[in-house]
Amino acid sequence: MSEWPLQDDGWTLAPATDSEFDDVMPWFPDAHSVDIWGGPNFRYPFTGETFREDCRVDVMTSYALRNSAGELAAFGQTYEREGRGHLARLVSNPALRRQGAGRKLIRMIIAALEMTGDYDEYSLFVYRDNAPAYQCYLSLGFVVAQYPDDALMPDKCFFLTKRATRRK
């Protein structure tokens, strides 16, 4: 996996397009699902404009993962946080869950970060009661780390990190 789009075993990761943002919006049918995914400051109900604003598309890199059938299977974003490649707003298509899209998304986003950044570590936040996501992250080698002092909701979320295994 060395050029865009990234491909791995029939899966394709590429920068998200405007139409893919539109495709992701229906994956969040209520305020609770938006809160779990986007955090407490993500507005609901949203419009196409507010969805993109709250995704902070101007400062975060957004990715779309497609399966071998070409279906939009997952979406995620990254930015740099405290010198780490930080993964954020990770979600799999509700119609395609339990097919490995979440794990593949994370692996391929890390591969993309390894192409573009020189990170020793990756990080993410997860709600403590989001057991499926938490278990997925642990299975990929993430571990619970000290919660950042400047981060919101230390009583509701875990902060997880994973050491980089490959270097540029």
Backbone hydrogen bonds, N-H to C=O, Kabsch-Sander energy under -0.5 kcal/mol:
donor,donor_aa,acceptor,acceptor_aa,energy
6,L,13,L,-2.3
8,D,11,W,-2.3
11,W,8,D,-2.0
12,T,66,R,-2.5
13,L,6,L,-2.7
14,A,64,A,-2.1
16,A,62,S,-2.0
21,F,17,T,-1.7
22,D,18,D,-1.8
23,D,19,S,-1.8
24,V,20,E,-1.7
25,M,21,F,-1.6
27,W,24,V,-2.2
28,F,25,M,-1.7
34,V,30,D,-1.7
35,D,31,A,-2.5
36,I,32,H,-2.4
37,W,33,S,-1.6
38,G,34,V,-4.0
39,G,34,V,-0.6
39,G,35,D,-1.8
42,F,39,G,-1.5
43,R,41,N,-0.5
51,F,47,T,-2.6
52,R,48,G,-1.8
53,E,49,E,-2.3
54,D,50,T,-2.9
55,C,51,F,-1.6
56,R,53,E,-1.3
57,V,52,R,-1.4
59,V,56,R,-2.1
60,M,56,R,-1.7
61,T,78,T,-2.4
63,Y,76,G,-3.3
64,A,14,A,-2.9
65,L,74,A,-2.8
66,R,12,T,-2.8
67,N,71,E,-2.1
70,G,67,N,-2.2
73,A,65,L,-2.9
73,A,71,E,-0.8
74,A,65,L,-1.6
75,F,91,V,-2.6
76,G,63,Y,-1.8
77,Q,88,A,-2.8
78,T,61,T,-2.1
79,Y,86,H,-1.7
81,R,84,R,-2.2
84,R,81,R,-2.0
85,G,121,E,-2.0
86,H,79,Y,-3.0
86,H,84,R,-0.9
87,L,123,S,-3.1
88,A,77,Q,-3.0
91,V,75,F,-2.4
93,N,73,A,-2.9
96,L,93,N,-2.1
97,R,94,P,-0.8
99,Q,96,L,-0.6
104,K,100,G,-2.3
105,L,101,A,-3.0
106,I,102,G,-2.2
107,R,103,R,-2.4
108,M,104,K,-2.7
109,I,105,L,-2.7
110,I,106,I,-2.4
111,A,107,R,-2.0
112,A,108,M,-2.2
113,L,109,I,-2.7
114,E,110,I,-2.2
115,M,111,A,-1.1
116,T,112,A,-1.5
117,G,113,L,-2.8
119,Y,117,G,-0.6
122,Y,162,K,-2.7
123,S,85,G,-1.8
124,L,160,L,-1.9
126,V,158,F,-1.9
128,R,156,K,-3.2
130,N,127,Y,-1.7
131,A,129,D,-1.3
134,Y,130,N,-2.6
135,Q,131,A,-2.7
136,C,132,P,-2.0
137,Y,133,A,-2.6
138,L,134,Y,-2.3
139,S,135,Q,-2.3
140,L,136,C,-0.9
140,L,137,Y,-0.7
141,G,138,L,-1.9
142,F,137,Y,-2.2
143,V,161,T,-2.7
145,A,159,F,-3.2
151,A,148,P,-1.3
156,K,153,M,-1.6
157,C,153,M,-1.6
158,F,126,V,-3.0
160,L,124,L,-2.9
160,L,158,F,-0.5
161,T,143,V,-2.5
162,K,122,Y,-2.2
164,A,120,D,-3.0
